[in-house]
Amino acid sequence: MEVRVLDSNMTGAGETDVGQAMYELASSLFPICRSLTGQGVRDTLDVLAQTVELQRHVVATGTPLFDWVVPPEWTIRDAFIKAPDGKRVLDFAASNLHVVGYSMPIRRLIDLAELKRHVFTLPDQPDLVPYRTSYYGRTWGFCMSHTKLMSLPDAVYEVCIDSELKDGQLDYGEYIHRGRTEDEILLTTHICHPSLANDNCSGLALLAMLANAMRGRDTRYTYRFLFAPGTLGPLAWLSANEDRVGRVKHGMAVSCVGDGGGPTYKRSRRDNAVIDRVMTHILTGEGEQARSVPFSPYGYDERQFCSPGFDMPFGLFQNSAFGTFPEYHTSADNLDFIRPEHLARSYRIVTDAIDILEEDWIPVSLNPKGEPQLGRRGLYASVGGPSSGGHSTMPMLWVLNLADGRHSLIDMAERSGLPFSQIIEAARRLREHDLLRPG
């Protein structure tokens, strides 16, 4: 399956091109049946590898991951519910959501009453199919629309789940972009959900495209992109990399970035980490729906990085927050639910955050006693008066006033309420005129 790859120059493609390329990649990932383990995860990594060169890692069944253990590998070949006339009333081939993830194999005849005990539906959303899993509880089950289940006549049905649980492996991939320092920014997205477009083909597409684009950029930080099954993938990475956790200066999980809601950023356990402040600052310019919300121990993979034994500066970026949109974990989370323009906006927000983290520095004034005379340097209006302290002057005044060696540029943007872009441009001009030096 071939996918389009963006030019490695991050600014070389317009927002429309970026969004469309991400949508095409998400579309190629959508049909694959993914779970915590198995061929679907490997097939997904194969598709992503067409966009970004991945280092592949495997962790054997039974390997302890702190308090967890890598489960057996799950393989599914077919599944159905067949009516007495031989017709399939449910077919795994039509949707990989139709089977509860990690279902044990079964093939037998059962009556309708017993069948209903093994079928999950959404009575409040009767035409949708739910997404359900049972990774550690040995059971089996199906998912279908409530309307369909209620339409089944009282009869004996043949149920079949042609699956297998055996010793195997957990797979994950990572891409590392080397910067000028060993300080790292870690970006991660989960790879274990089946045909759900927003959660999380969108996150996979965004980070794959971003990782590819980073190849052509000279950066201060080293960037690590992690594509791993939820919960167990981050735990596997943390278990193998405890000695390098301190190098991660900023981190963020990415998921549900293809819909039109939000955008939403969930802050780290620290609540005021630099990544929290950067993302909160960016979202102030993203409209009334944009939200920066406090940390909660319930959520996605940020929980593992923010667990008390690690307490990393790690947040979660989404458009609509998980569990808040009616399409969440249902068959309505399809390719019609995500749009290229929403993917492009999410990509821009993440790249804006990277730009700020890369460009932030601590200035020190070279003329700290009193306000420097900007007019004779061509940085201030030549005629005084009420209008002389205009919009273009205020960023410079804020930078000069806070350039005491204790405030970074993001500090100044927060304090002033001005966009980071204005603050960094002011700092650039002041430095060109020998009024600032790096702290």
Residue pairs with C-beta under 8 A, 6 or more apart in sequence:
1 28
1 47
1 50
2 50
3 24
3 25
3 28
3 47
3 50
3 51
4 21
4 24
4 25
5 21
5 50
5 51
5 212
6 12
6 13
6 17
6 18
6 21
6 209
6 212
6 213
7 13
7 213
7 216
8 212
8 213
8 214
8 215
8 216
9 213
9 216
10 213
10 214
10 216
10 217
10 351
13 21
15 341
15 344
15 345
15 347
15 348
16 340
16 341
16 344
18 209
18 343
18 344
18 347
18 348
19 339
19 340
19 341
19 342
19 343
19 344
19 345
19 347
20 340
21 209
22 202
22 205
22 206
22 209
22 258
22 340
22 343
22 344
22 347
23 205
23 258
23 335
23 338
23 339
23 340
23 343
25 47
25 51
25 201
25 204
25 205
25 208
25 209
26 197
26 201
26 202
26 204
26 205
26 258
26 335
26 338
26 343
27 201
27 335
28 47
29 44
29 47
29 48
29 201
29 204
29 205
30 195
30 197
30 201
30 334
30 335
31 96
31 195
32 40
32 43
32 44
32 47
32 194
32 195
33 40
33 76
33 96
33 194
33 195
34 40
34 41
34 44
34 191
34 192
34 193
34 194
35 41
35 74
35 101
35 102
35 133
35 192
35 194
35 229
36 71
36 74
36 101
36 102
36 135
36 170
36 192
36 229
36 230
36 232
37 61
37 70
37 71
37 72
37 73
37 74
37 168
37 169
37 170
37 171
37 229
38 73
38 74
38 75
38 76
38 168
39 75
40 194
41 170
41 171
41 172
41 191
41 192
41 229
42 171
44 191
44 204
44 227
45 54
45 56
45 171
45 172
45 173
45 191
45 227
48 54
48 173
48 204
48 208
48 227
49 173
51 208
51 209
51 211
51 212
52 175
52 208
52 211
52 212
52 225
53 175
54 173
54 174
54 175
54 227
55 173
55 174
55 175
55 176
56 171
56 172
56 173
57 171
57 172
57 173
57 174
57 236
57 240
58 169
58 170
58 171
59 65
59 70
59 169
59 170
59 172
59 236
60 70
60 167
60 168
60 169
60 170
61 70
61 71
61 72
61 73
61 167
61 168
61 169
61 170
62 69
62 70
62 167
63 69
63 70
63 170
63 236
65 232
65 235
65 236
65 239
66 235
66 238
66 239
68 231
68 232
68 235
70 169
70 170
70 232
70 236
71 102
71 135
71 136
72 165
72 166
72 167
72 168
73 165
73 166
73 167
73 168
73 169
73 170
74 101
74 102
74 163
74 164
74 165
75 163
75 164
75 165
75 166
76 92
76 99
76 103
76 161
76 162
76 163
76 164
77 162
77 163
77 164
78 92
78 93
78 160
78 162
79 90
79 91
79 92
79 98
79 99
79 103
79 142
79 160
79 161
79 162
79 163
80 88
80 90
80 91
80 92
80 158
80 159
80 160
81 88
81 89
81 90
81 115
81 142
81 157
81 158
81 159
81 160
82 88
82 89
82 157
82 158
82 159
82 160
83 89
83 152
83 155
83 157
84 155
84 156
84 157
89 148
89 152
89 157
90 98
90 142
90 144
90 148
91 98
92 98
92 99
95 129
95 195
95 331
96 194
96 195
97 129
97 130
97 131
97 143
97 194
97 195
97 196
97 331
98 129
98 142
98 143
98 144
99 141
99 142
99 143
99 161
99 163
100 120
100 132
100 133
100 134
100 139
100 140
100 141
100 142
100 143
101 131
101 132
101 133
101 134
101 135
101 194
102 133
102 134
102 135
102 165
103 134
103 139
103 140
103 141
103 161
103 163
104 138
104 139
104 140
104 161
104 163
104 165
105 140
105 161
105 162
105 163
105 164
106 140
106 159
106 160
106 161
107 158
107 159
107 160
107 161
107 162
108 158
108 159
109 156
109 157
109 158
109 159
110 156
110 157
110 159
111 154
111 155
111 156
111 157
112 152
112 153
112 154
112 155
112 156
112 157
115 152
115 157
115 159
116 149
118 140
118 141
118 142
118 159
119 141
119 142
119 143
119 144
119 149
120 130
120 132
120 141
120 142
120 143
120 144
121 130
121 143
121 144
121 145
121 146
121 149
122 128
122 129
122 130
122 145
122 146
122 330
123 146
125 146
125 326
125 330
125 332
126 145
126 146
126 147
126 150
127 145
127 146
127 147
128 145
128 330
128 331
128 332
129 143
129 144
129 145
129 330
129 331
130 143
130 329
130 330
130 331
131 143
131 193
131 194
131 196
131 329
131 330
132 141
132 143
134 141
140 161
142 159
145 331
170 229
170 232
170 233
170 236
171 229
172 191
172 226
172 227
172 228
172 229
172 233
172 236
172 237
173 226
173 227
173 228
174 224
174 225
174 226
174 227
174 228
174 237
175 211
175 224
175 225
176 222
176 223
176 224
176 225
177 211
177 214
177 215
177 217
177 219
177 222
177 223
177 224
177 225
178 222
179 219
179 220
179 221
179 222
179 223
180 218
180 219
180 220
181 220
181 221
181 222
182 222
182 247
183 220
183 221
183 222
183 247
183 249
184 221
184 222
184 223
184 224
184 244
184 247
184 248
184 249
185 221
185 222
185 223
185 224
185 248
185 249
185 250
185 251
185 354
185 357
186 224
186 226
186 248
186 250
186 251
186 252
186 305
186 312
186 314
187 207
187 210
187 223
187 224
187 225
187 226
187 251
187 252
187 253
187 254
187 350
188 207
188 225
188 226
188 227
188 228
188 233
188 234
188 251
188 252
188 253
188 254
188 301
188 305
189 200
189 203
189 204
189 206
189 207
189 226
189 227
189 253
189 254
189 255
190 200
190 203
190 228
190 229
190 230
190 233
190 253
190 255
190 300
190 301
191 200
191 204
191 227
191 228
191 229
191 233
192 229
192 230
192 233
193 199
193 200
193 230
195 334
196 329
196 333
197 258
197 333
197 334
197 335
197 337
197 338
198 256
198 257
198 258
198 259
198 319
198 320
198 325
198 327
198 328
198 333
198 337
198 338
199 255
199 256
199 322
199 328
199 329
199 333
200 255
200 256
201 258
201 338
202 255
202 256
202 257
202 258
202 259
202 338
202 343
202 346
203 254
203 255
203 256
203 257
204 227
205 258
205 343
206 254
206 257
206 343
206 346
206 347
206 350
207 225
207 227
207 254
208 225
208 227
209 347
210 225
210 347
210 350
210 351
211 223
211 225
214 223
219 358
220 358
221 249
221 250
221 357
221 358
222 247
224 248
226 233
226 234
226 237
228 234
228 236
228 237
228 301
230 300
230 301
231 301
231 303
231 304
233 301
234 301
234 304
234 305
235 304
238 245
238 304
238 305
238 310
245 310
245 312
248 312
248 313
248 314
249 274
249 313
250 273
250 274
250 275
250 278
250 313
250 357
251 268
251 275
251 305
251 312
251 313
251 314
251 315
252 275
252 279
252 302
252 314
252 315
252 316
252 317
252 350
252 353
253 300
253 301
253 302
253 305
253 314
253 315
253 316
253 317
254 316
254 317
254 318
254 346
254 350
255 300
255 316
255 318
255 322
256 318
256 319
256 320
256 321
256 322
257 263
257 317
257 318
257 319
257 342
257 343
257 346
258 319
258 337
258 338
258 339
258 342
258 343
258 346
259 319
259 320
259 325
259 327
259 337
259 338
259 339
259 342
260 319
260 339
260 342
261 289
261 319
261 320
261 321
261 324
261 325
262 289
262 290
262 291
262 318
262 319
262 320
262 321
263 283
263 286
263 289
263 290
263 291
263 317
263 318
263 319
263 345
263 346
263 349
264 290
264 291
264 292
264 293
264 317
264 318
264 319
264 320
264 321
265 276
265 279
265 280
265 283
265 291
265 292
265 293
265 315
265 316
265 317
265 318
266 293
266 294
266 295
266 296
266 299
266 302
266 315
266 316
266 317
266 318
266 321
267 273
267 276
267 279
267 280
267 292
267 293
267 294
267 295
267 315
268 275
268 276
268 295
268 302
268 306
268 312
268 313
268 314
268 315
269 295
269 306
269 308
269 311
269 314
270 276
270 306
270 311
270 313
271 294
271 295
273 313
273 314
273 315
274 313
274 357
274 360
274 410
275 313
275 314
275 315
275 353
275 357
276 292
276 313
276 315
277 410
277 414
278 353
278 356
278 357
278 410
279 292
279 315
279 317
279 349
279 353
280 292
281 356
281 410
281 413
281 414
281 420
282 349
282 352
282 353
282 356
283 290
283 291
283 292
283 349
284 290
285 419
286 349
291 321
293 321
295 302
295 306
297 303
297 306
299 316
299 322
300 316
300 322
302 314
302 315
302 316
304 310
305 312
305 314
306 312
306 314
317 346
317 349
317 350
319 342
319 345
319 346
320 328
322 328
326 332
327 333
327 337
356 410
356 420
359 409
359 424
360 408
360 409
360 410
361 408
361 409
361 427
361 438
361 439
362 405
362 406
362 407
362 408
362 409
362 438
362 439
363 399
363 403
363 407
363 409
363 427
363 430
363 431
363 436
363 437
363 438
363 439
364 403
364 404
364 405
364 436
364 437
364 438
364 439
365 372
365 400
365 403
365 404
365 435
365 436
366 434
366 435
366 436
366 437
367 435
368 403
368 404
371 397
371 400
371 401
372 400
372 435
373 380
374 380
374 393
374 396
375 381
375 382
377 433
377 435
379 393
379 396
379 429
379 430
379 433
380 388
380 393
381 387
381 388
381 390
381 393
389 397
394 416
394 418
395 416
395 418
395 422
395 423
395 425
395 426
396 426
396 429
396 430
398 412
398 415
398 416
398 418
398 423
398 426
399 409
399 412
399 423
399 426
399 427
399 430
399 436
400 430
400 435
400 436
402 411
402 412
402 415
403 430
403 436
405 439
407 415
409 420
409 423
409 424
409 427
410 420
412 418
412 423
413 419
413 420
413 422
413 423
416 423
427 436
430 436
431 437
